[in-house]
């Protein structure tokens, strides 16, 4: 490991399609950014990646999911800060939705929405291959080291 560099952070994200629309979230508090992504977050030791994903999606959206197969490995980095994260994306389906409005318990996700592929392509999003993987036919994709943006 390079001196001063932090360990690689592992995260999980869900690609949830419902009626041809993908669930996306804005994972920046307040109006810090107009960048959208799939729901999910950091994996905690001692729990499987799917169990981590179920927890993260519920915390951020209130939605209960069933986790399916992996579909994308994506790497983000910020060389100036020594930050490097690997996201494992899984296909998932909705099992239950909250009965009322939902607030992220950590206050990070402040917006969520369901979008069609053309709607997604009109937004700013990460990773770059998100629409291709989410609305594509399957297989596993890999996005090499993308610069972290806000």
Secondary structure as a PSIPRED ss2 file (coil, helix, strand):
# PSIPRED VFORMAT (PSIPRED V4.0)

   1 X C   1.000  0.000  0.000
   2 X C   1.000  0.000  0.000
   3 X C   1.000  0.000  0.000
   4 X C   1.000  0.000  0.000
   5 X C   1.000  0.000  0.000
   6 X C   1.000  0.000  0.000
   7 X C   1.000  0.000  0.000
   8 X C   1.000  0.000  0.000
   9 X E   0.000  0.000  1.000
  10 X E   0.000  0.000  1.000
  11 X E   0.000  0.000  1.000
  12 X E   0.000  0.000  1.000
  13 X E   0.000  0.000  1.000
  14 X E   0.000  0.000  1.000
  15 X E   0.000  0.000  1.000
  16 X E   0.000  0.000  1.000
  17 X E   0.000  0.000  1.000
  18 X E   0.000  0.000  1.000
  19 X C   1.000  0.000  0.000
  20 X C   1.000  0.000  0.000
  21 X E   0.000  0.000  1.000
  22 X E   0.000  0.000  1.000
  23 X E   0.000  0.000  1.000
  24 X E   0.000  0.000  1.000
  25 X E   0.000  0.000  1.000
  26 X E   0.000  0.000  1.000
  27 X C   1.000  0.000  0.000
  28 X C   1.000  0.000  0.000
  29 X C   1.000  0.000  0.000
  30 X C   1.000  0.000  0.000
  31 X C   1.000  0.000  0.000
  32 X C   1.000  0.000  0.000
  33 X C   1.000  0.000  0.000
  34 X C   1.000  0.000  0.000
  35 X E   0.000  0.000  1.000
  36 X E   0.000  0.000  1.000
  37 X E   0.000  0.000  1.000
  38 X C   1.000  0.000  0.000
  39 X C   1.000  0.000  0.000
  40 X E   0.000  0.000  1.000
  41 X E   0.000  0.000  1.000
  42 X E   0.000  0.000  1.000
  43 X C   1.000  0.000  0.000
  44 X C   1.000  0.000  0.000
  45 X C   1.000  0.000  0.000
  46 X C   1.000  0.000  0.000
  47 X C   1.000  0.000  0.000
  48 X C   1.000  0.000  0.000
  49 X H   0.000  1.000  0.000
  50 X H   0.000  1.000  0.000
  51 X H   0.000  1.000  0.000
  52 X H   0.000  1.000  0.000
  53 X H   0.000  1.000  0.000
  54 X H   0.000  1.000  0.000
  55 X H   0.000  1.000  0.000
  56 X H   0.000  1.000  0.000
  57 X H   0.000  1.000  0.000
  58 X H   0.000  1.000  0.000
  59 X H   0.000  1.000  0.000
  60 X H   0.000  1.000  0.000
  61 X H   0.000  1.000  0.000
  62 X C   1.000  0.000  0.000
  63 X C   1.000  0.000  0.000
  64 X E   0.000  0.000  1.000
  65 X E   0.000  0.000  1.000
  66 X E   0.000  0.000  1.000
  67 X E   0.000  0.000  1.000
  68 X E   0.000  0.000  1.000
  69 X E   0.000  0.000  1.000
  70 X E   0.000  0.000  1.000
  71 X E   0.000  0.000  1.000
  72 X E   0.000  0.000  1.000
  73 X E   0.000  0.000  1.000
  74 X E   0.000  0.000  1.000
  75 X E   0.000  0.000  1.000
  76 X E   0.000  0.000  1.000
  77 X E   0.000  0.000  1.000
  78 X E   0.000  0.000  1.000
  79 X C   1.000  0.000  0.000
  80 X C   1.000  0.000  0.000
  81 X C   1.000  0.000  0.000
  82 X C   1.000  0.000  0.000
  83 X E   0.000  0.000  1.000
  84 X E   0.000  0.000  1.000
  85 X E   0.000  0.000  1.000
  86 X E   0.000  0.000  1.000
  87 X E   0.000  0.000  1.000
  88 X E   0.000  0.000  1.000
  89 X E   0.000  0.000  1.000
  90 X E   0.000  0.000  1.000
  91 X E   0.000  0.000  1.000
  92 X E   0.000  0.000  1.000
  93 X E   0.000  0.000  1.000
  94 X E   0.000  0.000  1.000
  95 X E   0.000  0.000  1.000
  96 X E   0.000  0.000  1.000
  97 X C   1.000  0.000  0.000
  98 X C   1.000  0.000  0.000
  99 X C   1.000  0.000  0.000
 100 X C   1.000  0.000  0.000
 101 X C   1.000  0.000  0.000
 102 X C   1.000  0.000  0.000
 103 X C   1.000  0.000  0.000
 104 X C   1.000  0.000  0.000
 105 X C   1.000  0.000  0.000
 106 X C   1.000  0.000  0.000
 107 X C   1.000  0.000  0.000
 108 X C   1.000  0.000  0.000
 109 X C   1.000  0.000  0.000
 110 X C   1.000  0.000  0.000
 111 X E   0.000  0.000  1.000
 112 X E   0.000  0.000  1.000
 113 X E   0.000  0.000  1.000
 114 X E   0.000  0.000  1.000
 115 X E   0.000  0.000  1.000
 116 X C   1.000  0.000  0.000
 117 X H   0.000  1.000  0.000
 118 X H   0.000  1.000  0.000
 119 X H   0.000  1.000  0.000
 120 X H   0.000  1.000  0.000
 121 X H   0.000  1.000  0.000
 122 X C   1.000  0.000  0.000
 123 X C   1.000  0.000  0.000
 124 X E   0.000  0.000  1.000
 125 X E   0.000  0.000  1.000
 126 X C   1.000  0.000  0.000
 127 X C   1.000  0.000  0.000
 128 X C   1.000  0.000  0.000
 129 X C   1.000  0.000  0.000
 130 X H   0.000  1.000  0.000
 131 X H   0.000  1.000  0.000
 132 X H   0.000  1.000  0.000
 133 X H   0.000  1.000  0.000
 134 X H   0.000  1.000  0.000
 135 X H   0.000  1.000  0.000
 136 X C   1.000  0.000  0.000
 137 X C   1.000  0.000  0.000
 138 X C   1.000  0.000  0.000
 139 X C   1.000  0.000  0.000
 140 X C   1.000  0.000  0.000
 141 X E   0.000  0.000  1.000
 142 X E   0.000  0.000  1.000
 143 X E   0.000  0.000  1.000
 144 X E   0.000  0.000  1.000
 145 X E   0.000  0.000  1.000
 146 X E   0.000  0.000  1.000
 147 X E   0.000  0.000  1.000
 148 X C   1.000  0.000  0.000
 149 X C   1.000  0.000  0.000
 150 X C   1.000  0.000  0.000
